[in-house]
Amino acid sequence: MGMVLATKRFMEAEMWLSDLVSSLANVMPDVNRKELPACMTMGKVYEMYIEATQSGPIKPVQRTQFRRMWKSRFPEVIIPKVRL
């Protein structure tokens, strides 16, 4: 039973990140890369995910799981570094 719940939670996190990328990311036409705004960090994205899932019935995945999911399922999504 726990495995099904973890899978559903993981899929919900994937769907949430996919929606965020679709709405905010700049798609690079010449390479397979999608850039989120430079003002964001992976931590801020995770906090947004936590806020978005608070009202739902599904418990959010942990920060480490979220990071692992991002790196494995969305390797083309980056947050560019800003040089001052």
Biopython code that builds the backbone (N, CA, C, O; Angstrom):
import numpy as np
from Bio.PDB.StructureBuilder import StructureBuilder

atoms = [
    (1, "MET", "N", (0.827, -1.201, 0.000)),
    (1, "MET", "CA", (0.000, 0.000, 0.000)),
    (1, "MET", "C", (0.865, 1.256, 0.000)),
    (1, "MET", "O", (0.579, 2.197, -0.740)),
    (2, "GLY", "N", (1.919, 1.288, 0.818)),
    (2, "GLY", "CA", (2.786, 2.451, 0.881)),
    (2, "GLY", "C", (3.456, 2.751, -0.459)),
    (2, "GLY", "O", (3.679, 3.914, -0.794)),
    (3, "MET", "N", (3.773, 1.722, -1.215)),
    (3, "MET", "CA", (4.432, 1.909, -2.506)),
    (3, "MET", "C", (3.513, 2.642, -3.477)),
    (3, "MET", "O", (3.979, 3.506, -4.220)),
    (4, "VAL", "N", (2.237, 2.325, -3.492)),
    (4, "VAL", "CA", (1.280, 2.986, -4.373)),
    (4, "VAL", "C", (1.167, 4.453, -4.008)),
    (4, "VAL", "O", (1.134, 5.309, -4.892)),
    (5, "LEU", "N", (1.107, 4.758, -2.717)),
    (5, "LEU", "CA", (1.021, 6.142, -2.262)),
    (5, "LEU", "C", (2.258, 6.929, -2.677)),
    (5, "LEU", "O", (2.142, 8.052, -3.167)),
    (6, "ALA", "N", (3.445, 6.348, -2.483)),
    (6, "ALA", "CA", (4.682, 7.027, -2.848)),
    (6, "ALA", "C", (4.707, 7.303, -4.347)),
    (6, "ALA", "O", (5.147, 8.372, -4.771)),
    (7, "THR", "N", (4.242, 6.359, -5.147)),
    (7, "THR", "CA", (4.206, 6.531, -6.588)),
    (7, "THR", "C", (3.248, 7.651, -6.964)),
    (7, "THR", "O", (3.562, 8.473, -7.825)),
    (8, "LYS", "N", (2.088, 7.690, -6.329)),
    (8, "LYS", "CA", (1.116, 8.738, -6.616)),
    (8, "LYS", "C", (1.684, 10.109, -6.215)),
    (8, "LYS", "O", (1.518, 11.086, -6.945)),
    (9, "ARG", "N", (2.338, 10.177, -5.080)),
    (9, "ARG", "CA", (2.956, 11.429, -4.627)),
    (9, "ARG", "C", (4.023, 11.884, -5.616)),
    (9, "ARG", "O", (4.113, 13.065, -5.949)),
    (10, "PHE", "N", (4.829, 10.935, -6.081)),
    (10, "PHE", "CA", (5.892, 11.246, -7.031)),
    (10, "PHE", "C", (5.294, 11.757, -8.344)),
    (10, "PHE", "O", (5.786, 12.728, -8.918)),
    (11, "MET", "N", (4.239, 11.103, -8.812)),
    (11, "MET", "CA", (3.582, 11.520, -10.053)),
    (11, "MET", "C", (2.954, 12.902, -9.906)),
    (11, "MET", "O", (2.992, 13.704, -10.839)),
    (12, "GLU", "N", (2.380, 13.182, -8.745)),
    (12, "GLU", "CA", (1.808, 14.508, -8.487)),
    (12, "GLU", "C", (2.896, 15.574, -8.527)),
    (12, "GLU", "O", (2.690, 16.653, -9.083)),
    (13, "ALA", "N", (4.055, 15.276, -7.939)),
    (13, "ALA", "CA", (5.174, 16.219, -7.942)),
    (13, "ALA", "C", (5.668, 16.449, -9.372)),
    (13, "ALA", "O", (5.977, 17.578, -9.753)),
    (14, "GLU", "N", (5.740, 15.384, -10.151)),
    (14, "GLU", "CA", (6.141, 15.510, -11.553)),
    (14, "GLU", "C", (5.174, 16.387, -12.337)),
    (14, "GLU", "O", (5.594, 17.253, -13.104)),
    (15, "MET", "N", (3.892, 16.161, -12.143)),
    (15, "MET", "CA", (2.877, 16.957, -12.840)),
    (15, "MET", "C", (2.971, 18.420, -12.431)),
    (15, "MET", "O", (2.847, 19.308, -13.275)),
    (16, "TRP", "N", (3.187, 18.679, -11.152)),
    (16, "TRP", "CA", (3.280, 20.053, -10.678)),
    (16, "TRP", "C", (4.485, 20.749, -11.315)),
    (16, "TRP", "O", (4.362, 21.868, -11.814)),
    (17, "LEU", "N", (5.646, 20.092, -11.299)),
    (17, "LEU", "CA", (6.843, 20.699, -11.870)),
    (17, "LEU", "C", (6.686, 20.884, -13.384)),
    (17, "LEU", "O", (7.130, 21.891, -13.936)),
    (18, "SER", "N", (6.069, 19.936, -14.037)),
    (18, "SER", "CA", (5.833, 20.049, -15.474)),
    (18, "SER", "C", (4.959, 21.268, -15.789)),
    (18, "SER", "O", (5.236, 22.008, -16.733)),
    (19, "ASP", "N", (3.910, 21.470, -14.998)),
    (19, "ASP", "CA", (3.040, 22.640, -15.183)),
    (19, "ASP", "C", (3.806, 23.940, -14.946)),
    (19, "ASP", "O", (3.639, 24.903, -15.694)),
    (20, "LEU", "N", (4.638, 23.970, -13.915)),
    (20, "LEU", "CA", (5.428, 25.165, -13.615)),
    (20, "LEU", "C", (6.372, 25.479, -14.784)),
    (20, "LEU", "O", (6.475, 26.627, -15.216)),
    (21, "VAL", "N", (7.044, 24.465, -15.278)),
    (21, "VAL", "CA", (7.980, 24.655, -16.387)),
    (21, "VAL", "C", (7.232, 25.150, -17.623)),
    (21, "VAL", "O", (7.708, 26.043, -18.324)),
    (22, "SER", "N", (6.068, 24.571, -17.888)),
    (22, "SER", "CA", (5.277, 24.992, -19.054)),
    (22, "SER", "C", (4.866, 26.455, -18.971)),
    (22, "SER", "O", (4.811, 27.148, -19.987)),
    (23, "SER", "N", (4.577, 26.922, -17.767)),
    (23, "SER", "CA", (4.082, 28.291, -17.627)),
    (23, "SER", "C", (5.196, 29.329, -17.453)),
    (23, "SER", "O", (4.989, 30.492, -17.800)),
    (24, "LEU", "N", (6.360, 28.953, -16.932)),
    (24, "LEU", "CA", (7.386, 29.951, -16.628)),
    (24, "LEU", "C", (8.675, 29.862, -17.438)),
    (24, "LEU", "O", (9.383, 30.860, -17.575)),
    (25, "ALA", "N", (8.987, 28.714, -17.965)),
    (25, "ALA", "CA", (10.315, 28.522, -18.571)),
    (25, "ALA", "C", (10.417, 29.111, -19.974)),
    (25, "ALA", "O", (9.463, 29.087, -20.752)),
    (26, "ASN", "N", (11.595, 29.636, -20.270)),
    (26, "ASN", "CA", (11.943, 30.043, -21.628)),
    (26, "ASN", "C", (12.513, 28.815, -22.317)),
    (26, "ASN", "O", (13.436, 28.182, -21.804)),
    (27, "VAL", "N", (11.965, 28.475, -23.480)),
    (27, "VAL", "CA", (12.441, 27.315, -24.225)),
    (27, "VAL", "C", (13.516, 27.780, -25.197)),
    (27, "VAL", "O", (13.294, 28.689, -25.997)),
    (28, "MET", "N", (14.670, 27.155, -25.119)),
    (28, "MET", "CA", (15.771, 27.500, -26.008)),
    (28, "MET", "C", (15.559, 26.770, -27.333)),
    (28, "MET", "O", (15.503, 25.540, -27.349)),
    (29, "PRO", "N", (15.441, 27.507, -28.452)),
    (29, "PRO", "CA", (15.111, 26.866, -29.731)),
    (29, "PRO", "C", (16.241, 26.019, -30.319)),
    (29, "PRO", "O", (15.972, 25.052, -31.032)),
    (30, "ASP", "N", (17.486, 26.360, -30.034)),
    (30, "ASP", "CA", (18.607, 25.655, -30.649)),
    (30, "ASP", "C", (19.122, 24.456, -29.851)),
    (30, "ASP", "O", (19.840, 23.615, -30.392)),
    (31, "VAL", "N", (18.764, 24.373, -28.581)),
    (31, "VAL", "CA", (19.192, 23.246, -27.741)),
    (31, "VAL", "C", (18.007, 22.763, -26.910)),
    (31, "VAL", "O", (17.031, 23.488, -26.718)),
    (32, "ASN", "N", (18.108, 21.540, -26.424)),
    (32, "ASN", "CA", (17.036, 20.991, -25.586)),
    (32, "ASN", "C", (17.238, 21.497, -24.164)),
    (32, "ASN", "O", (17.751, 20.785, -23.301)),
    (33, "ARG", "N", (16.823, 22.747, -23.937)),
    (33, "ARG", "CA", (16.982, 23.340, -22.616)),
    (33, "ARG", "C", (15.822, 24.282, -22.344)),
    (33, "ARG", "O", (15.356, 24.999, -23.229)),
    (34, "LYS", "N", (15.374, 24.262, -21.107)),
    (34, "LYS", "CA", (14.316, 25.160, -20.663)),
    (34, "LYS", "C", (14.843, 25.897, -19.445)),
    (34, "LYS", "O", (15.283, 25.279, -18.475)),
    (35, "GLU", "N", (14.795, 27.223, -19.500)),
    (35, "GLU", "CA", (15.345, 28.027, -18.418)),
    (35, "GLU", "C", (14.232, 28.658, -17.590)),
    (35, "GLU", "O", (13.376, 29.370, -18.116)),
    (36, "LEU", "N", (14.258, 28.389, -16.300)),
    (36, "LEU", "CA", (13.361, 29.069, -15.383)),
    (36, "LEU", "C", (13.958, 30.447, -15.091)),
    (36, "LEU", "O", (15.150, 30.650, -15.322)),
    (37, "PRO", "N", (13.170, 31.393, -14.592)),
    (37, "PRO", "CA", (13.709, 32.724, -14.297)),
    (37, "PRO", "C", (14.920, 32.652, -13.360)),
    (37, "PRO", "O", (14.958, 31.851, -12.426)),
    (38, "ALA", "N", (15.901, 33.508, -13.634)),
    (38, "ALA", "CA", (17.154, 33.496, -12.873)),
    (38, "ALA", "C", (16.964, 33.842, -11.396)),
    (38, "ALA", "O", (17.810, 33.510, -10.565)),
    (39, "CYS", "N", (15.852, 34.509, -11.070)),
    (39, "CYS", "CA", (15.604, 34.885, -9.672)),
    (39, "CYS", "C", (15.166, 33.692, -8.824)),
    (39, "CYS", "O", (15.082, 33.800, -7.600)),
    (40, "MET", "N", (14.888, 32.567, -9.460)),
    (40, "MET", "CA", (14.440, 31.376, -8.724)),
    (40, "MET", "C", (15.640, 30.539, -8.306)),
    (40, "MET", "O", (16.733, 30.656, -8.861)),
    (41, "THR", "N", (15.403, 29.696, -7.316)),
    (41, "THR", "CA", (16.379, 28.686, -6.910)),
    (41, "THR", "C", (15.613, 27.376, -6.785)),
    (41, "THR", "O", (14.382, 27.371, -6.770)),
    (42, "MET", "N", (16.327, 26.288, -6.696)),
    (42, "MET", "CA", (15.653, 25.011, -6.526)),
    (42, "MET", "C", (14.882, 25.001, -5.203)),
    (42, "MET", "O", (13.804, 24.415, -5.107)),
    (43, "GLY", "N", (15.446, 25.654, -4.192)),
    (43, "GLY", "CA", (14.766, 25.755, -2.899)),
    (43, "GLY", "C", (13.468, 26.539, -2.990)),
    (43, "GLY", "O", (12.466, 26.156, -2.386)),
    (44, "LYS", "N", (13.476, 27.635, -3.742)),
    (44, "LYS", "CA", (12.255, 28.438, -3.910)),
    (44, "LYS", "C", (11.192, 27.670, -4.673)),
    (44, "LYS", "O", (10.006, 27.747, -4.354)),
    (45, "VAL", "N", (11.626, 26.926, -5.687)),
    (45, "VAL", "CA", (10.673, 26.114, -6.456)),
    (45, "VAL", "C", (10.047, 25.070, -5.536)),
    (45, "VAL", "O", (8.841, 24.831, -5.597)),
    (46, "TYR", "N", (10.861, 24.451, -4.686)),
    (46, "TYR", "CA", (10.334, 23.452, -3.756)),
    (46, "TYR", "C", (9.341, 24.084, -2.778)),
    (46, "TYR", "O", (8.306, 23.490, -2.475)),
    (47, "GLU", "N", (9.653, 25.284, -2.286)),
    (47, "GLU", "CA", (8.721, 25.984, -1.385)),
    (47, "GLU", "C", (7.391, 26.282, -2.081)),
    (47, "GLU", "O", (6.328, 26.163, -1.472)),
    (48, "MET", "N", (7.453, 26.666, -3.354)),
    (48, "MET", "CA", (6.227, 26.906, -4.129)),
    (48, "MET", "C", (5.419, 25.610, -4.240)),
    (48, "MET", "O", (4.193, 25.620, -4.128)),
    (49, "TYR", "N", (6.119, 24.504, -4.460)),
    (49, "TYR", "CA", (5.467, 23.192, -4.551)),
    (49, "TYR", "C", (4.777, 22.841, -3.227)),
    (49, "TYR", "O", (3.641, 22.367, -3.222)),
    (50, "ILE", "N", (5.467, 23.075, -2.109)),
    (50, "ILE", "CA", (4.894, 22.790, -0.792)),
    (50, "ILE", "C", (3.631, 23.621, -0.579)),
    (50, "ILE", "O", (2.610, 23.098, -0.131)),
    (51, "GLU", "N", (3.697, 24.914, -0.899)),
    (51, "GLU", "CA", (2.523, 25.783, -0.756)),
    (51, "GLU", "C", (1.370, 25.303, -1.617)),
    (51, "GLU", "O", (0.218, 25.320, -1.181)),
    (52, "ALA", "N", (1.670, 24.876, -2.836)),
    (52, "ALA", "CA", (0.630, 24.437, -3.761)),
    (52, "ALA", "C", (-0.029, 23.131, -3.319)),
    (52, "ALA", "O", (-1.193, 22.888, -3.633)),
    (53, "THR", "N", (0.703, 22.299, -2.598)),
    (53, "THR", "CA", (0.150, 20.999, -2.211)),
    (53, "THR", "C", (-0.469, 20.996, -0.817)),
    (53, "THR", "O", (-1.051, 19.990, -0.412)),
    (54, "GLN", "N", (-0.359, 22.089, -0.078)),
    (54, "GLN", "CA", (-0.894, 22.122, 1.291)),
    (54, "GLN", "C", (-2.395, 21.894, 1.345)),
    (54, "GLN", "O", (-2.893, 21.246, 2.266)),
    (55, "SER", "N", (-3.110, 22.415, 0.379)),
    (55, "SER", "CA", (-4.570, 22.297, 0.431)),
    (55, "SER", "C", (-5.077, 20.985, -0.158)),
    (55, "SER", "O", (-6.258, 20.663, -0.023)),
    (56, "GLY", "N", (-4.206, 20.231, -0.804)),
    (56, "GLY", "CA", (-4.631, 18.985, -1.441)),
    (56, "GLY", "C", (-4.586, 17.793, -0.509)),
    (56, "GLY", "O", (-4.044, 17.865, 0.594)),
    (57, "PRO", "N", (-5.169, 16.689, -0.971)),
    (57, "PRO", "CA", (-5.217, 15.476, -0.151)),
    (57, "PRO", "C", (-3.912, 14.686, -0.141)),
    (57, "PRO", "O", (-3.725, 13.807, 0.700)),
    (58, "ILE", "N", (-3.009, 14.997, -1.071)),
    (58, "ILE", "CA", (-1.776, 14.224, -1.184)),
    (58, "ILE", "C", (-0.626, 14.935, -0.482)),
    (58, "ILE", "O", (-0.380, 16.121, -0.700)),
    (59, "LYS", "N", (0.063, 14.189, 0.355)),
    (59, "LYS", "CA", (1.213, 14.723, 1.089)),
    (59, "LYS", "C", (2.370, 14.942, 0.108)),
    (59, "LYS", "O", (2.641, 14.076, -0.725)),
    (60, "PRO", "N", (3.055, 16.087, 0.195)),
    (60, "PRO", "CA", (4.152, 16.344, -0.747)),
    (60, "PRO", "C", (5.361, 15.441, -0.515)),
    (60, "PRO", "O", (5.559, 14.905, 0.575)),
    (61, "VAL", "N", (6.163, 15.288, -1.569)),
    (61, "VAL", "CA", (7.398, 14.508, -1.435)),
    (61, "VAL", "C", (8.422, 15.355, -0.679)),
    (61, "VAL", "O", (8.294, 16.577, -0.602)),
    (62, "GLN", "N", (9.424, 14.702, -0.131)),
    (62, "GLN", "CA", (10.463, 15.408, 0.616)),
    (62, "GLN", "C", (11.378, 16.167, -0.336)),
    (62, "GLN", "O", (11.413, 15.888, -1.535)),
    (63, "ARG", "N", (12.115, 17.125, 0.205)),
    (63, "ARG", "CA", (13.010, 17.965, -0.608)),
    (63, "ARG", "C", (14.008, 17.117, -1.405)),
    (63, "ARG", "O", (14.243, 17.385, -2.583)),
    (64, "THR", "N", (14.588, 16.109, -0.776)),
    (64, "THR", "CA", (15.571, 15.275, -1.478)),
    (64, "THR", "C", (14.922, 14.493, -2.615)),
    (64, "THR", "O", (15.521, 14.333, -3.678)),
    (65, "GLN", "N", (13.699, 14.003, -2.399)),
    (65, "GLN", "CA", (12.980, 13.288, -3.453)),
    (65, "GLN", "C", (12.641, 14.236, -4.602)),
    (65, "GLN", "O", (12.731, 13.864, -5.772)),
    (66, "PHE", "N", (12.250, 15.466, -4.259)),
    (66, "PHE", "CA", (11.905, 16.465, -5.260)),
    (66, "PHE", "C", (13.128, 16.780, -6.117)),
    (66, "PHE", "O", (13.033, 16.846, -7.342)),
    (67, "ARG", "N", (14.264, 16.972, -5.474)),
    (67, "ARG", "CA", (15.505, 17.283, -6.185)),
    (67, "ARG", "C", (15.909, 16.126, -7.097)),
    (67, "ARG", "O", (16.297, 16.344, -8.245)),
    (68, "ARG", "N", (15.818, 14.907, -6.591)),
    (68, "ARG", "CA", (16.152, 13.714, -7.378)),
    (68, "ARG", "C", (15.231, 13.589, -8.585)),
    (68, "ARG", "O", (15.674, 13.280, -9.692)),
    (69, "MET", "N", (13.928, 13.836, -8.353)),
    (69, "MET", "CA", (12.947, 13.772, -9.439)),
    (69, "MET", "C", (13.284, 14.818, -10.502)),
    (69, "MET", "O", (13.248, 14.512, -11.694)),
    (70, "TRP", "N", (13.611, 16.048, -10.090)),
    (70, "TRP", "CA", (13.947, 17.124, -11.022)),
    (70, "TRP", "C", (15.146, 16.700, -11.880)),
    (70, "TRP", "O", (15.107, 16.800, -13.107)),
    (71, "LYS", "N", (16.202, 16.230, -11.224)),
    (71, "LYS", "CA", (17.430, 15.870, -11.942)),
    (71, "LYS", "C", (17.230, 14.685, -12.900)),
    (71, "LYS", "O", (17.816, 14.656, -13.982)),
    (72, "SER", "N", (16.411, 13.721, -12.503)),
    (72, "SER", "CA", (16.242, 12.536, -13.347)),
    (72, "SER", "C", (15.174, 12.717, -14.421)),
    (72, "SER", "O", (15.353, 12.247, -15.545)),
    (73, "ARG", "N", (14.071, 13.384, -14.102)),
    (73, "ARG", "CA", (12.959, 13.510, -15.051)),
    (73, "ARG", "C", (12.969, 14.799, -15.868)),
    (73, "ARG", "O", (12.369, 14.857, -16.941)),
    (74, "PHE", "N", (13.643, 15.825, -15.370)),
    (74, "PHE", "CA", (13.667, 17.127, -16.045)),
    (74, "PHE", "C", (15.103, 17.655, -16.173)),
    (74, "PHE", "O", (15.379, 18.776, -15.744)),
    (75, "PRO", "N", (16.022, 16.870, -16.755)),
    (75, "PRO", "CA", (17.415, 17.321, -16.824)),
    (75, "PRO", "C", (17.604, 18.565, -17.700)),
    (75, "PRO", "O", (18.595, 19.282, -17.562)),
    (76, "GLU", "N", (16.654, 18.812, -18.594)),
    (76, "GLU", "CA", (16.751, 19.970, -19.490)),
    (76, "GLU", "C", (16.318, 21.269, -18.832)),
    (76, "GLU", "O", (16.531, 22.345, -19.392)),
    (77, "VAL", "N", (15.711, 21.185, -17.646)),
    (77, "VAL", "CA", (15.228, 22.389, -16.947)),
    (77, "VAL", "C", (16.334, 22.911, -16.033)),
    (77, "VAL", "O", (16.801, 22.223, -15.126)),
    (78, "ILE", "N", (16.736, 24.157, -16.308)),
    (78, "ILE", "CA", (17.798, 24.759, -15.502)),
    (78, "ILE", "C", (17.369, 26.127, -14.989)),
    (78, "ILE", "O", (16.401, 26.723, -15.462)),
    (79, "ILE", "N", (18.115, 26.595, -14.017)),
    (79, "ILE", "CA", (17.964, 27.964, -13.529)),
    (79, "ILE", "C", (19.322, 28.610, -13.814)),
    (79, "ILE", "O", (20.326, 28.244, -13.203)),
    (80, "PRO", "N", (19.351, 29.577, -14.752)),
    (80, "PRO", "CA", (20.644, 30.162, -15.117)),
    (80, "PRO", "C", (21.269, 30.938, -13.963)),
    (80, "PRO", "O", (20.572, 31.549, -13.153)),
    (81, "LYS", "N", (22.567, 30.902, -13.911)),
    (81, "LYS", "CA", (23.299, 31.662, -12.890)),
    (81, "LYS", "C", (23.379, 33.111, -13.339)),
    (81, "LYS", "O", (23.562, 33.390, -14.524)),
    (82, "VAL", "N", (23.243, 34.026, -12.400)),
    (82, "VAL", "CA", (23.319, 35.441, -12.706)),
    (82, "VAL", "C", (24.674, 35.958, -12.260)),
    (82, "VAL", "O", (25.097, 35.745, -11.123)),
    (83, "ARG", "N", (25.337, 36.631, -13.160)),
    (83, "ARG", "CA", (26.646, 37.216, -12.831)),
    (83, "ARG", "C", (26.469, 38.704, -12.641)),
    (83, "ARG", "O", (25.912, 39.396, -13.494)),
    (84, "LEU", "N", (26.947, 39.182, -11.521)),
    (84, "LEU", "CA", (26.828, 40.610, -11.219)),
    (84, "LEU", "C", (28.108, 41.354, -11.523)),
    (84, "LEU", "O", (28.179, 42.567, -11.326)),
]
sb = StructureBuilder()
sb.init_structure("model")
sb.init_model(0)
sb.init_chain("A")
sb.init_seg("    ")
for serial, (resi, resn, name, xyz) in enumerate(atoms, 1):
    if name == "N":
        sb.init_residue(resn, " ", resi, " ")
    sb.init_atom(name, np.array(xyz, "f"), 0.0, 1.0, " ", f" {name:<3s}", serial, name[0])
structure = sb.get_structure()
